[in-house]
Amino acid sequence: MVTLVFLGAPGAGKGTQAQILKERYNFLHISTGDILRAEKEKNTELSKRIREIMEKGELVPDEIVVQVLKENIKDLDAKNGIIFDGFPRTVRQAEMLEEMLKEKNLILDKVFFFEVSKDKVIERLSKRLICKNCGKIYHLKNMPPKVDGICDDCGGELIQREDDKEEVVENRWKNYLEQTKPLIDFYSKKGILVRINADLEKEETFREIREILNLK
């Protein structure tokens, strides 16, 4: 069992690479954003709290995020690995992740830092579509659906997220740079940070990841 964090700017290709590892090698893909969006639709006290916080446009507190993540890694049977995508975002969250993994008798093996240019991010996000139903990611240029606007897997409607629109990307890029540098330093000091050239096409990037993980 290998445990990974995928770290990088919005549009760096983290979700795409995690999806490939999930489909080809049976990795568990933990996308924090997807999990929180799904959790808030449930009928529980926790989901009610999350819904209230997200509807106000506020950040979900670290403690709640970790609680939700714990619930989603209960069943690790027949999994070759686990990928945390979108978490941690801060050094505090990174420390909480270490504690959470320790409780599960797991350690964080590697942190893949997807290095990408701003121009590439804008190109990718402005053409990215996501299934409204199952969350599968598509790209109009690099990974289009077989039928326009329809998910290949579940037949759900494909949409563009509001925060993927070009006018929003600049602000997301600025916030990413401010938030991520301390996290990069944190993992570099631990000796588990691996830099990946995410400007490459998806298969080239995946080949690099596969070689690092010794996957055949």
N, C-alpha and C positions, 0 to 999 in steps of 0.2 A: 504493500500500500504506500503510494507516494502522495504527499500532501503539498499542494502548490498554491501560490498567490499569483494572480495575473494583475500587474500594475501598469498603468499607462493612461494616456489622455483619452477622452471620449473619441471614438473613431479610430483608435490605434489598432483595432482588430482583435482585442481580447476575447470578446464574445464569439467571434467567428472561429478562432483557434480552439476555444474551449468546446465549442459545438463539434468540431472535427474530432477532438479527443474523446468526447462522449460517444459519438457514433461509431468510431473505428476501434476504440480501445476500452469502452465501457467505463469511462471516468464519470464521476458524479460532478455535475456542474452546478455550483452554488452561485447564482446571480442575485446579489443582495436586493437590487432594485425590483427584479421580477418577484422575488419572495415577499417583499414588503407590500407590493401592489396586490398580490394574491391574498396575503394575510388580512389585509384591511377589508376584504370582501366577505370574510367569514363572520359568523354570529357568535363572537366571544367577547369577553371583557377586554382582552388584549387587542383584538382587532378593532374594537371601538376606540380605544386609546390611539392606536396607530392612525385610524381614519381621521380622527379629530386633529391630530398633529399635522398630517399630510395635507388636509383640506385648508389648513391655515397657511400652508406653504413653508412650514417650519421643518427643521431637521429632526428626524427620529432620534431620540437619545441613545447613546452607545449601549446602555444596559438593555434596552428593549431590542435593539438590533441583535445583540449577542444571544438573548433569550430565544429569538426567532430562529437564528442560525443553529442553535443547539437542537431544536426540534427537527430541523431539516437534515441533520447528519446522524440521526438515530440509526437508520438502516443502511449500513455500509456493506452488506453481504454482496458478494460477487462483483465488487467494484475493484478496479485496478488502481484507482487513485481518486483524489478529490481536488477540485479547483475552486478557489475562492475568487470570484470576479466582482470587483466593485467594493470589496472590503478586504483589508482595512483602508481607510482614507487618511487616518491620522496616526501619530505615534501611540497615542493613548489606546486607540482601537487595536493597533498591532500588539500591544501588551495584553489586552483583553483576549485577543485571538490566541496568543500563546497559552494563557490560562485555560481557555476553553478546550484547546487541543490536549493539554496535559490531563484534563479530566477524562478525556477519551483515550488516554495512553497513546497519543499521536504526537508527532513533532512536525514542524514546518521544514520541509526538505529544501525547497527552492522558491525564490521569488523572481519571476520573469518580468523584467522591466521592458515594456514595448516602447522603444524610442521611435518617434515619428515626427515629421515636419508639420507645421501648422497648415500649409497648403494641402497636404495629403489628407489631413483631418477634415478640412472643409469639403474637399472633393468627396470623401467617403460618407460623411454624415448627411450631406445635402441629397445624396442618392440612396440613402439607407431606408429600407422598409422593414417593419416588424409585424408579425402576425398578431392580430388583436386577441386571438384565442389561445394559441400555444406558446407565443413568444419567439418563434423561430425567426432568425435574422436573414434578410435578403439584401441584395445590392443591385440596383438597376443595371450597372455596368458589369460587375465582376461575378455576381451570383444571382441572376434574375430568376423569378418564378417561372414555371412552365406555362402558366396562364396568368395574364396580367391581373394584378390585384388580388390573386387567390393563393393561399398557402398550399404548397405541394403536399404537405403531410396531413393536414386536418381540414382543408377547405375553408379555413377562416379568412376574414378580410385582412388585407395588408394595409397598414397605415404608416404615415410618417409621424414620429413623435414631435411634439411642439418644440422640445429643446434640441431637435436635430435640424431645425430650420436655420439657414445660413446666417440670418441676422442675430441668432442667439449664440452661435458657435464661438464667436470672438470672446464673449464674456465667460463662457465655459472654459475656454483655453486659458484665460488669465487666472481664473480661480484654481484650475488644475495645477498650474505652475507654482502658485503660492502654497497650495496644500501639500504637494507631493515631494518637494525637495527634502524636508525633514525626514520623510518616510524612506526615501532613497538612501539618505545618509545612515539611518537606523539599520537598514538591512545590509548595507555595504559593510558596516562595522562587524556585523555578525558573520560575514563571509558567505552569505547565501544568495546574494543578488546576482542575477544573470541578465546581461543586456542583450536585447534582441532587436535587430534592424526591422522595424515594422513598416518601413516605407516600401518593402518588397511586396510582390504579389503573394497571395495567401498560401499557395502551395510551396513557394520558396521559404516563406517564414515557417510554415509547418515542418518542412524538411529539417530546418535548423533546430526546432524544438524537439523533434523526434530523435535526432542524433544526440542531443544533450541528455535526453531521458533514456537512451538506449532502447528505443522501441523499434520493432521490426515491421 
